[in-house]
Amino acid sequence: MNLTVNGKAASVAETATLSVNGLLDALNVAQKEYVTVEVNGDIVERELFSTTTVKDGDTVEFLYFMGGGAQ
């Protein structure tokens, strides 16, 4: 399966269905508990990671939000 992940071409093993959780595992994404996932421009709610699937040609973004502020 060919995807665009964070703006770059990525390939993962072809499966009938690949959930967002499965994609995170297949791509060895670090700190999975902190990542926000966007598929084709739509943010995926964390509780839907196991049921939301990605398909060949999809665009996926992994986002990490960092806290901070003024002193």
mmCIF file of the N, C-alpha and C atoms, coordinates in Angstrom:
data_MODEL
# 
_entry.id   MODEL 
# 
loop_
_atom_site.group_PDB 
_atom_site.id 
_atom_site.type_symbol 
_atom_site.label_atom_id 
_atom_site.label_alt_id 
_atom_site.label_comp_id 
_atom_site.label_asym_id 
_atom_site.label_entity_id 
_atom_site.label_seq_id 
_atom_site.pdbx_PDB_ins_code 
_atom_site.Cartn_x 
_atom_site.Cartn_y 
_atom_site.Cartn_z 
_atom_site.occupancy 
_atom_site.B_iso_or_equiv 
_atom_site.pdbx_formal_charge 
_atom_site.auth_seq_id 
_atom_site.auth_comp_id 
_atom_site.auth_asym_id 
_atom_site.auth_atom_id 
_atom_site.pdbx_PDB_model_num 
ATOM 1   N N  . MET A 1 1  ? 0.843   -1.157 0.000  1.00 0.00 ? 1  MET A N  1 
ATOM 2   C CA . MET A 1 1  ? 0.000   0.000  0.000  1.00 0.00 ? 1  MET A CA 1 
ATOM 3   C C  . MET A 1 1  ? 0.900   1.235  0.000  1.00 0.00 ? 1  MET A C  1 
ATOM 4   N N  . ASN A 1 2  ? 0.612   2.186  -0.872 1.00 0.00 ? 2  ASN A N  1 
ATOM 5   C CA . ASN A 1 2  ? 1.393   3.409  -0.976 1.00 0.00 ? 2  ASN A CA 1 
ATOM 6   C C  . ASN A 1 2  ? 0.606   4.568  -0.387 1.00 0.00 ? 2  ASN A C  1 
ATOM 7   N N  . LEU A 1 3  ? 1.244   5.287  0.515  1.00 0.00 ? 3  LEU A N  1 
ATOM 8   C CA . LEU A 1 3  ? 0.634   6.418  1.203  1.00 0.00 ? 3  LEU A CA 1 
ATOM 9   C C  . LEU A 1 3  ? 1.570   7.611  1.122  1.00 0.00 ? 3  LEU A C  1 
ATOM 10  N N  . THR A 1 4  ? 1.037   8.778  1.458  1.00 0.00 ? 4  THR A N  1 
ATOM 11  C CA . THR A 1 4  ? 1.870   9.947  1.705  1.00 0.00 ? 4  THR A CA 1 
ATOM 12  C C  . THR A 1 4  ? 1.789   10.195 3.198  1.00 0.00 ? 4  THR A C  1 
ATOM 13  N N  . VAL A 1 5  ? 2.929   10.123 3.876  1.00 0.00 ? 5  VAL A N  1 
ATOM 14  C CA . VAL A 1 5  ? 2.977   10.287 5.331  1.00 0.00 ? 5  VAL A CA 1 
ATOM 15  C C  . VAL A 1 5  ? 3.887   11.469 5.648  1.00 0.00 ? 5  VAL A C  1 
ATOM 16  N N  . ASN A 1 6  ? 3.311   12.465 6.296  1.00 0.00 ? 6  ASN A N  1 
ATOM 17  C CA . ASN A 1 6  ? 4.058   13.685 6.628  1.00 0.00 ? 6  ASN A CA 1 
ATOM 18  C C  . ASN A 1 6  ? 4.777   14.253 5.406  1.00 0.00 ? 6  ASN A C  1 
ATOM 19  N N  . GLY A 1 7  ? 4.074   14.230 4.273  1.00 0.00 ? 7  GLY A N  1 
ATOM 20  C CA . GLY A 1 7  ? 4.592   14.832 3.054  1.00 0.00 ? 7  GLY A CA 1 
ATOM 21  C C  . GLY A 1 7  ? 5.553   13.975 2.256  1.00 0.00 ? 7  GLY A C  1 
ATOM 22  N N  . LYS A 1 8  ? 5.810   12.753 2.692  1.00 0.00 ? 8  LYS A N  1 
ATOM 23  C CA . LYS A 1 8  ? 6.755   11.881 1.990  1.00 0.00 ? 8  LYS A CA 1 
ATOM 24  C C  . LYS A 1 8  ? 6.077   10.570 1.606  1.00 0.00 ? 8  LYS A C  1 
ATOM 25  N N  . ALA A 1 9  ? 6.533   9.993  0.515  1.00 0.00 ? 9  ALA A N  1 
ATOM 26  C CA . ALA A 1 9  ? 6.006   8.702  0.083  1.00 0.00 ? 9  ALA A CA 1 
ATOM 27  C C  . ALA A 1 9  ? 6.390   7.629  1.095  1.00 0.00 ? 9  ALA A C  1 
ATOM 28  N N  . ALA A 1 10 ? 5.433   6.756  1.398  1.00 0.00 ? 10 ALA A N  1 
ATOM 29  C CA . ALA A 1 10 ? 5.677   5.643  2.324  1.00 0.00 ? 10 ALA A CA 1 
ATOM 30  C C  . ALA A 1 10 ? 4.937   4.422  1.809  1.00 0.00 ? 10 ALA A C  1 
ATOM 31  N N  . SER A 1 11 ? 5.521   3.266  2.026  1.00 0.00 ? 11 SER A N  1 
ATOM 32  C CA . SER A 1 11 ? 4.889   2.007  1.650  1.00 0.00 ? 11 SER A CA 1 
ATOM 33  C C  . SER A 1 11 ? 4.764   1.131  2.880  1.00 0.00 ? 11 SER A C  1 
ATOM 34  N N  . VAL A 1 12 ? 3.643   0.463  2.989  1.00 0.00 ? 12 VAL A N  1 
ATOM 35  C CA . VAL A 1 12 ? 3.435   -0.525 4.054  1.00 0.00 ? 12 VAL A CA 1 
ATOM 36  C C  . VAL A 1 12 ? 2.905   -1.791 3.405  1.00 0.00 ? 12 VAL A C  1 
ATOM 37  N N  . ALA A 1 13 ? 3.062   -2.903 4.104  1.00 0.00 ? 13 ALA A N  1 
ATOM 38  C CA . ALA A 1 13 ? 2.599   -4.189 3.574  1.00 0.00 ? 13 ALA A CA 1 
ATOM 39  C C  . ALA A 1 13 ? 1.115   -4.104 3.223  1.00 0.00 ? 13 ALA A C  1 
ATOM 40  N N  . GLU A 1 14 ? 0.774   -4.659 2.105  1.00 0.00 ? 14 GLU A N  1 
ATOM 41  C CA . GLU A 1 14 ? -0.610  -4.657 1.635  1.00 0.00 ? 14 GLU A CA 1 
ATOM 42  C C  . GLU A 1 14 ? -1.457  -5.565 2.516  1.00 0.00 ? 14 GLU A C  1 
ATOM 43  N N  . THR A 1 15 ? -2.536  -5.018 3.050  1.00 0.00 ? 15 THR A N  1 
ATOM 44  C CA . THR A 1 15 ? -3.494  -5.804 3.825  1.00 0.00 ? 15 THR A CA 1 
ATOM 45  C C  . THR A 1 15 ? -4.891  -5.428 3.366  1.00 0.00 ? 15 THR A C  1 
ATOM 46  N N  . ALA A 1 16 ? -5.857  -6.267 3.683  1.00 0.00 ? 16 ALA A N  1 
ATOM 47  C CA . ALA A 1 16 ? -7.244  -5.971 3.300  1.00 0.00 ? 16 ALA A CA 1 
ATOM 48  C C  . ALA A 1 16 ? -7.702  -4.682 3.967  1.00 0.00 ? 16 ALA A C  1 
ATOM 49  N N  . THR A 1 17 ? -7.433  -4.556 5.246  1.00 0.00 ? 17 THR A N  1 
ATOM 50  C CA . THR A 1 17 ? -7.751  -3.328 5.967  1.00 0.00 ? 17 THR A CA 1 
ATOM 51  C C  . THR A 1 17 ? -6.610  -3.015 6.918  1.00 0.00 ? 17 THR A C  1 
ATOM 52  N N  . LEU A 1 18 ? -6.258  -1.768 6.987  1.00 0.00 ? 18 LEU A N  1 
ATOM 53  C CA . LEU A 1 18 ? -5.204  -1.334 7.888  1.00 0.00 ? 18 LEU A CA 1 
ATOM 54  C C  . LEU A 1 18 ? -5.745  -0.176 8.713  1.00 0.00 ? 18 LEU A C  1 
ATOM 55  N N  . SER A 1 19 ? -5.844  -0.386 10.007 1.00 0.00 ? 19 SER A N  1 
ATOM 56  C CA . SER A 1 19 ? -6.350  0.657  10.893 1.00 0.00 ? 19 SER A CA 1 
ATOM 57  C C  . SER A 1 19 ? -5.253  1.681  11.157 1.00 0.00 ? 19 SER A C  1 
ATOM 58  N N  . VAL A 1 20 ? -5.646  2.816  11.705 1.00 0.00 ? 20 VAL A N  1 
ATOM 59  C CA . VAL A 1 20 ? -4.664  3.825  12.101 1.00 0.00 ? 20 VAL A CA 1 
ATOM 60  C C  . VAL A 1 20 ? -3.699  3.221  13.118 1.00 0.00 ? 20 VAL A C  1 
ATOM 61  N N  . ASN A 1 21 ? -4.213  2.447  14.088 1.00 0.00 ? 21 ASN A N  1 
ATOM 62  C CA . ASN A 1 21 ? -3.322  1.782  15.054 1.00 0.00 ? 21 ASN A CA 1 
ATOM 63  C C  . ASN A 1 21 ? -2.339  0.868  14.343 1.00 0.00 ? 21 ASN A C  1 
ATOM 64  N N  . GLY A 1 22 ? -2.810  0.113  13.359 1.00 0.00 ? 22 GLY A N  1 
ATOM 65  C CA . GLY A 1 22 ? -1.941  -0.777 12.596 1.00 0.00 ? 22 GLY A CA 1 
ATOM 66  C C  . GLY A 1 22 ? -0.882  -0.003 11.834 1.00 0.00 ? 22 GLY A C  1 
ATOM 67  N N  . LEU A 1 23 ? -1.251  1.155  11.288 1.00 0.00 ? 23 LEU A N  1 
ATOM 68  C CA . LEU A 1 23 ? -0.301  1.989  10.575 1.00 0.00 ? 23 LEU A CA 1 
ATOM 69  C C  . LEU A 1 23 ? 0.762   2.533  11.524 1.00 0.00 ? 23 LEU A C  1 
ATOM 70  N N  . LEU A 1 24 ? 0.343   2.982  12.702 1.00 0.00 ? 24 LEU A N  1 
ATOM 71  C CA . LEU A 1 24 ? 1.301   3.465  13.699 1.00 0.00 ? 24 LEU A CA 1 
ATOM 72  C C  . LEU A 1 24 ? 2.321   2.373  14.028 1.00 0.00 ? 24 LEU A C  1 
ATOM 73  N N  . ASP A 1 25 ? 1.844   1.151  14.189 1.00 0.00 ? 25 ASP A N  1 
ATOM 74  C CA . ASP A 1 25 ? 2.739   0.024  14.473 1.00 0.00 ? 25 ASP A CA 1 
ATOM 75  C C  . ASP A 1 25 ? 3.639   -0.276 13.281 1.00 0.00 ? 25 ASP A C  1 
ATOM 76  N N  . ALA A 1 26 ? 3.057   -0.335 12.074 1.00 0.00 ? 26 ALA A N  1 
ATOM 77  C CA . ALA A 1 26 ? 3.817   -0.686 10.873 1.00 0.00 ? 26 ALA A CA 1 
ATOM 78  C C  . ALA A 1 26 ? 4.937   0.311  10.600 1.00 0.00 ? 26 ALA A C  1 
ATOM 79  N N  . LEU A 1 27 ? 4.711   1.578  10.942 1.00 0.00 ? 27 LEU A N  1 
ATOM 80  C CA . LEU A 1 27 ? 5.714   2.607  10.686 1.00 0.00 ? 27 LEU A CA 1 
ATOM 81  C C  . LEU A 1 27 ? 6.578   2.915  11.904 1.00 0.00 ? 27 LEU A C  1 
ATOM 82  N N  . ASN A 1 28 ? 6.400   2.113  12.959 1.00 0.00 ? 28 ASN A N  1 
ATOM 83  C CA . ASN A 1 28 ? 7.191   2.300  14.186 1.00 0.00 ? 28 ASN A CA 1 
ATOM 84  C C  . ASN A 1 28 ? 7.171   3.739  14.686 1.00 0.00 ? 28 ASN A C  1 
ATOM 85  N N  . VAL A 1 29 ? 5.980   4.314  14.740 1.00 0.00 ? 29 VAL A N  1 
ATOM 86  C CA . VAL A 1 29 ? 5.840   5.700  15.184 1.00 0.00 ? 29 VAL A CA 1 
ATOM 87  C C  . VAL A 1 29 ? 6.178   5.804  16.671 1.00 0.00 ? 29 VAL A C  1 
ATOM 88  N N  . ALA A 1 30 ? 7.049   6.742  16.995 1.00 0.00 ? 30 ALA A N  1 
ATOM 89  C CA . ALA A 1 30 ? 7.463   6.954  18.384 1.00 0.00 ? 30 ALA A CA 1 
ATOM 90  C C  . ALA A 1 30 ? 6.371   7.693  19.149 1.00 0.00 ? 30 ALA A C  1 
ATOM 91  N N  . GLN A 1 31 ? 6.283   7.428  20.415 1.00 0.00 ? 31 GLN A N  1 
ATOM 92  C CA . GLN A 1 31 ? 5.364   8.102  21.334 1.00 0.00 ? 31 GLN A CA 1 
ATOM 93  C C  . GLN A 1 31 ? 3.923   8.123  20.816 1.00 0.00 ? 31 GLN A C  1 
ATOM 94  N N  . LYS A 1 32 ? 3.437   6.934  20.485 1.00 0.00 ? 32 LYS A N  1 
ATOM 95  C CA . LYS A 1 32 ? 2.090   6.799  19.928 1.00 0.00 ? 32 LYS A CA 1 
ATOM 96  C C  . LYS A 1 32 ? 1.011   7.408  20.811 1.00 0.00 ? 32 LYS A C  1 
ATOM 97  N N  . GLU A 1 33 ? 1.257   7.410  22.123 1.00 0.00 ? 33 GLU A N  1 
ATOM 98  C CA . GLU A 1 33 ? 0.256   7.933  23.044 1.00 0.00 ? 33 GLU A CA 1 
ATOM 99  C C  . GLU A 1 33 ? 0.097   9.452  22.941 1.00 0.00 ? 33 GLU A C  1 
ATOM 100 N N  . TYR A 1 34 ? 1.052   10.125 22.285 1.00 0.00 ? 34 TYR A N  1 
ATOM 101 C CA . TYR A 1 34 ? 1.005   11.584 22.161 1.00 0.00 ? 34 TYR A CA 1 
ATOM 102 C C  . TYR A 1 34 ? 0.690   12.080 20.757 1.00 0.00 ? 34 TYR A C  1 
ATOM 103 N N  . VAL A 1 35 ? 0.592   11.187 19.794 1.00 0.00 ? 35 VAL A N  1 
ATOM 104 C CA . VAL A 1 35 ? 0.423   11.610 18.406 1.00 0.00 ? 35 VAL A CA 1 
ATOM 105 C C  . VAL A 1 35 ? -1.047  11.891 18.091 1.00 0.00 ? 35 VAL A C  1 
ATOM 106 N N  . THR A 1 36 ? -1.248  12.929 17.302 1.00 0.00 ? 36 THR A N  1 
ATOM 107 C CA . THR A 1 36 ? -2.549  13.217 16.709 1.00 0.00 ? 36 THR A CA 1 
ATOM 108 C C  . THR A 1 36 ? -2.427  12.808 15.252 1.00 0.00 ? 36 THR A C  1 
ATOM 109 N N  . VAL A 1 37 ? -3.462  12.142 14.729 1.00 0.00 ? 37 VAL A N  1 
ATOM 110 C CA . VAL A 1 37 ? -3.394  11.627 13.361 1.00 0.00 ? 37 VAL A CA 1 
ATOM 111 C C  . VAL A 1 37 ? -4.460  12.303 12.507 1.00 0.00 ? 37 VAL A C  1 
ATOM 112 N N  . GLU A 1 38 ? -4.035  12.715 11.323 1.00 0.00 ? 38 GLU A N  1 
ATOM 113 C CA . GLU A 1 38 ? -4.931  13.312 10.342 1.00 0.00 ? 38 GLU A CA 1 
ATOM 114 C C  . GLU A 1 38 ? -4.888  12.430 9.100  1.00 0.00 ? 38 GLU A C  1 
ATOM 115 N N  . VAL A 1 39 ? -6.056  12.037 8.604  1.00 0.00 ? 39 VAL A N  1 
ATOM 116 C CA . VAL A 1 39 ? -6.142  11.225 7.387  1.00 0.00 ? 39 VAL A CA 1 
ATOM 117 C C  . VAL A 1 39 ? -6.939  12.015 6.361  1.00 0.00 ? 39 VAL A C  1 
ATOM 118 N N  . ASN A 1 40 ? -6.310  12.300 5.241  1.00 0.00 ? 40 ASN A N  1 
ATOM 119 C CA . ASN A 1 40 ? -6.943  13.060 4.157  1.00 0.00 ? 40 ASN A CA 1 
ATOM 120 C C  . ASN A 1 40 ? -7.564  14.364 4.660  1.00 0.00 ? 40 ASN A C  1 
ATOM 121 N N  . GLY A 1 41 ? -6.850  15.039 5.558  1.00 0.00 ? 41 GLY A N  1 
ATOM 122 C CA . GLY A 1 41 ? -7.290  16.345 6.042  1.00 0.00 ? 41 GLY A CA 1 
ATOM 123 C C  . GLY A 1 41 ? -8.224  16.327 7.227  1.00 0.00 ? 41 GLY A C  1 
ATOM 124 N N  . ASP A 1 42 ? -8.624  15.150 7.682  1.00 0.00 ? 42 ASP A N  1 
ATOM 125 C CA . ASP A 1 42 ? -9.543  15.032 8.823  1.00 0.00 ? 42 ASP A CA 1 
ATOM 126 C C  . ASP A 1 42 ? -8.814  14.451 10.028 1.00 0.00 ? 42 ASP A C  1 
ATOM 127 N N  . ILE A 1 43 ? -8.931  15.142 11.175 1.00 0.00 ? 43 ILE A N  1 
ATOM 128 C CA . ILE A 1 43 ? -8.353  14.640 12.421 1.00 0.00 ? 43 ILE A CA 1 
ATOM 129 C C  . ILE A 1 43 ? -9.145  13.402 12.846 1.00 0.00 ? 43 ILE A C  1 
ATOM 130 N N  . VAL A 1 44 ? -8.433  12.356 13.233 1.00 0.00 ? 44 VAL A N  1 
ATOM 131 C CA . VAL A 1 44 ? -9.062  11.117 13.700 1.00 0.00 ? 44 VAL A CA 1 
ATOM 132 C C  . VAL A 1 44 ? -9.044  11.126 15.231 1.00 0.00 ? 44 VAL A C  1 
ATOM 133 N N  . GLU A 1 45 ? -10.200 10.975 15.838 1.00 0.00 ? 45 GLU A N  1 
ATOM 134 C CA . GLU A 1 45 ? -10.291 10.909 17.297 1.00 0.00 ? 45 GLU A CA 1 
ATOM 135 C C  . GLU A 1 45 ? -9.550  9.665  17.780 1.00 0.00 ? 45 GLU A C  1 
ATOM 136 N N  . ARG A 1 46 ? -8.815  9.801  18.864 1.00 0.00 ? 46 ARG A N  1 
ATOM 137 C CA . ARG A 1 46 ? -8.002  8.697  19.388 1.00 0.00 ? 46 ARG A CA 1 
ATOM 138 C C  . ARG A 1 46 ? -8.821  7.418  19.600 1.00 0.00 ? 46 ARG A C  1 
ATOM 139 N N  . GLU A 1 47 ? -10.050 7.547  20.077 1.00 0.00 ? 47 GLU A N  1 
ATOM 140 C CA . GLU A 1 47 ? -10.866 6.355  20.325 1.00 0.00 ? 47 GLU A CA 1 
ATOM 141 C C  . GLU A 1 47 ? -11.292 5.660  19.029 1.00 0.00 ? 47 GLU A C  1 
ATOM 142 N N  . LEU A 1 48 ? -11.039 6.304  17.880 1.00 0.00 ? 48 LEU A N  1 
ATOM 143 C CA . LEU A 1 48 ? -11.388 5.701  16.592 1.00 0.00 ? 48 LEU A CA 1 
ATOM 144 C C  . LEU A 1 48 ? -10.171 5.149  15.848 1.00 0.00 ? 48 LEU A C  1 
ATOM 145 N N  . PHE A 1 49 ? -8.990  5.199  16.473 1.00 0.00 ? 49 PHE A N  1 
ATOM 146 C CA . PHE A 1 49 ? -7.770  4.702  15.816 1.00 0.00 ? 49 PHE A CA 1 
ATOM 147 C C  . PHE A 1 49 ? -7.900  3.230  15.417 1.00 0.00 ? 49 PHE A C  1 
ATOM 148 N N  . SER A 1 50 ? -8.594  2.438  16.209 1.00 0.00 ? 50 SER A N  1 
ATOM 149 C CA . SER A 1 50 ? -8.674  1.005  15.908 1.00 0.00 ? 50 SER A CA 1 
ATOM 150 C C  . SER A 1 50 ? -9.713  0.682  14.830 1.00 0.00 ? 50 SER A C  1 
ATOM 151 N N  . THR A 1 51 ? -10.635 1.607  14.565 1.00 0.00 ? 51 THR A N  1 
ATOM 152 C CA . THR A 1 51 ? -11.690 1.328  13.583 1.00 0.00 ? 51 THR A CA 1 
ATOM 153 C C  . THR A 1 51 ? -11.576 2.171  12.312 1.00 0.00 ? 51 THR A C  1 
ATOM 154 N N  . THR A 1 52 ? -10.752 3.205  12.336 1.00 0.00 ? 52 THR A N  1 
ATOM 155 C CA . THR A 1 52 ? -10.554 4.031  11.144 1.00 0.00 ? 52 THR A CA 1 
ATOM 156 C C  . THR A 1 52 ? -9.473  3.376  10.290 1.00 0.00 ? 52 THR A C  1 
ATOM 157 N N  . THR A 1 53 ? -9.778  3.156  9.011  1.00 0.00 ? 53 THR A N  1 
ATOM 158 C CA . THR A 1 53 ? -8.836  2.482  8.130  1.00 0.00 ? 53 THR A CA 1 
ATOM 159 C C  . THR A 1 53 ? -8.217  3.458  7.138  1.00 0.00 ? 53 THR A C  1 
ATOM 160 N N  . VAL A 1 54 ? -7.029  3.119  6.690  1.00 0.00 ? 54 VAL A N  1 
ATOM 161 C CA . VAL A 1 54 ? -6.371  3.874  5.633  1.00 0.00 ? 54 VAL A CA 1 
ATOM 162 C C  . VAL A 1 54 ? -6.351  3.011  4.386  1.00 0.00 ? 54 VAL A C  1 
ATOM 163 N N  . LYS A 1 55 ? -6.365  3.694  3.238  1.00 0.00 ? 55 LYS A N  1 
ATOM 164 C CA . LYS A 1 55 ? -6.406  3.002  1.958  1.00 0.00 ? 55 LYS A CA 1 
ATOM 165 C C  . LYS A 1 55 ? -5.249  3.473  1.082  1.00 0.00 ? 55 LYS A C  1 
ATOM 166 N N  . ASP A 1 56 ? -4.936  2.679  0.092  1.00 0.00 ? 56 ASP A N  1 
ATOM 167 C CA . ASP A 1 56 ? -3.895  3.034  -0.863 1.00 0.00 ? 56 ASP A CA 1 
ATOM 168 C C  . ASP A 1 56 ? -4.158  4.438  -1.401 1.00 0.00 ? 56 ASP A C  1 
ATOM 169 N N  . GLY A 1 57 ? -3.124  5.280  -1.374 1.00 0.00 ? 57 GLY A N  1 
ATOM 170 C CA . GLY A 1 57 ? -3.239  6.632  -1.904 1.00 0.00 ? 57 GLY A CA 1 
ATOM 171 C C  . GLY A 1 57 ? -3.613  7.682  -0.876 1.00 0.00 ? 57 GLY A C  1 
ATOM 172 N N  . ASP A 1 58 ? -3.954  7.273  0.348  1.00 0.00 ? 58 ASP A N  1 
ATOM 173 C CA . ASP A 1 58 ? -4.336  8.242  1.379  1.00 0.00 ? 58 ASP A CA 1 
ATOM 174 C C  . ASP A 1 58 ? -3.149  9.101  1.788  1.00 0.00 ? 58 ASP A C  1 
ATOM 175 N N  . THR A 1 59 ? -3.475  10.270 2.320  1.00 0.00 ? 59 THR A N  1 
ATOM 176 C CA . THR A 1 59 ? -2.480  11.188 2.879  1.00 0.00 ? 59 THR A CA 1 
ATOM 177 C C  . THR A 1 59 ? -2.671  11.216 4.384  1.00 0.00 ? 59 THR A C  1 
ATOM 178 N N  . VAL A 1 60 ? -1.591  10.931 5.105  1.00 0.00 ? 60 VAL A N  1 
ATOM 179 C CA . VAL A 1 60 ? -1.639  10.833 6.563  1.00 0.00 ? 60 VAL A CA 1 
ATOM 180 C C  . VAL A 1 60 ? -0.611  11.789 7.153  1.00 0.00 ? 60 VAL A C  1 
ATOM 181 N N  . GLU A 1 61 ? -1.012  12.491 8.189  1.00 0.00 ? 61 GLU A N  1 
ATOM 182 C CA . GLU A 1 61 ? -0.088  13.365 8.921  1.00 0.00 ? 61 GLU A CA 1 
ATOM 183 C C  . GLU A 1 61 ? -0.065  12.920 10.372 1.00 0.00 ? 61 GLU A C  1 
ATOM 184 N N  . PHE A 1 62 ? 1.130   12.836 10.945 1.00 0.00 ? 62 PHE A N  1 
ATOM 185 C CA . PHE A 1 62 ? 1.301   12.571 12.369 1.00 0.00 ? 62 PHE A CA 1 
ATOM 186 C C  . PHE A 1 62 ? 1.729   13.886 13.008 1.00 0.00 ? 62 PHE A C  1 
ATOM 187 N N  . LEU A 1 63 ? 0.955   14.360 13.952 1.00 0.00 ? 63 LEU A N  1 
ATOM 188 C CA . LEU A 1 63 ? 1.192   15.658 14.573 1.00 0.00 ? 63 LEU A CA 1 
ATOM 189 C C  . LEU A 1 63 ? 1.456   15.497 16.061 1.00 0.00 ? 63 LEU A C  1 
ATOM 190 N N  . TYR A 1 64 ? 2.437   16.229 16.535 1.00 0.00 ? 64 TYR A N  1 
ATOM 191 C CA . TYR A 1 64 ? 2.746   16.256 17.970 1.00 0.00 ? 64 TYR A CA 1 
ATOM 192 C C  . TYR A 1 64 ? 2.617   17.701 18.431 1.00 0.00 ? 64 TYR A C  1 
ATOM 193 N N  . PHE A 1 65 ? 1.751   17.956 19.378 1.00 0.00 ? 65 PHE A N  1 
ATOM 194 C CA . PHE A 1 65 ? 1.566   19.299 19.883 1.00 0.00 ? 65 PHE A CA 1 
ATOM 195 C C  . PHE A 1 65 ? 2.451   19.505 21.100 1.00 0.00 ? 65 PHE A C  1 
ATOM 196 N N  . MET A 1 66 ? 3.160   20.607 21.113 1.00 0.00 ? 66 MET A N  1 
ATOM 197 C CA . MET A 1 66 ? 4.096   20.905 22.188 1.00 0.00 ? 66 MET A CA 1 
ATOM 198 C C  . MET A 1 66 ? 3.577   22.094 23.004 1.00 0.00 ? 66 MET A C  1 
ATOM 199 N N  . GLY A 1 67 ? 3.674   21.962 24.297 1.00 0.00 ? 67 GLY A N  1 
ATOM 200 C CA . GLY A 1 67 ? 3.292   23.072 25.172 1.00 0.00 ? 67 GLY A CA 1 
ATOM 201 C C  . GLY A 1 67 ? 4.453   24.031 25.324 1.00 0.00 ? 67 GLY A C  1 
ATOM 202 N N  . GLY A 1 68 ? 4.133   25.176 25.781 1.00 0.00 ? 68 GLY A N  1 
ATOM 203 C CA . GLY A 1 68 ? 5.169   26.177 26.002 1.00 0.00 ? 68 GLY A CA 1 
ATOM 204 C C  . GLY A 1 68 ? 4.509   27.502 26.303 1.00 0.00 ? 68 GLY A C  1 
ATOM 205 N N  . GLY A 1 69 ? 5.276   28.509 26.431 1.00 0.00 ? 69 GLY A N  1 
ATOM 206 C CA . GLY A 1 69 ? 4.689   29.810 26.690 1.00 0.00 ? 69 GLY A CA 1 
ATOM 207 C C  . GLY A 1 69 ? 5.743   30.826 27.044 1.00 0.00 ? 69 GLY A C  1 
ATOM 208 N N  . ALA A 1 70 ? 5.253   31.997 27.333 1.00 0.00 ? 70 ALA A N  1 
ATOM 209 C CA . ALA A 1 70 ? 6.135   33.108 27.680 1.00 0.00 ? 70 ALA A CA 1 
ATOM 210 C C  . ALA A 1 70 ? 6.612   32.968 29.130 1.00 0.00 ? 70 ALA A C  1 
ATOM 211 N N  . GLN A 1 71 ? 7.745   33.573 29.395 1.00 0.00 ? 71 GLN A N  1 
ATOM 212 C CA . GLN A 1 71 ? 8.288   33.525 30.749 1.00 0.00 ? 71 GLN A CA 1 
ATOM 213 C C  . GLN A 1 71 ? 7.754   34.661 31.571 1.00 0.00 ? 71 GLN A C  1 
# 
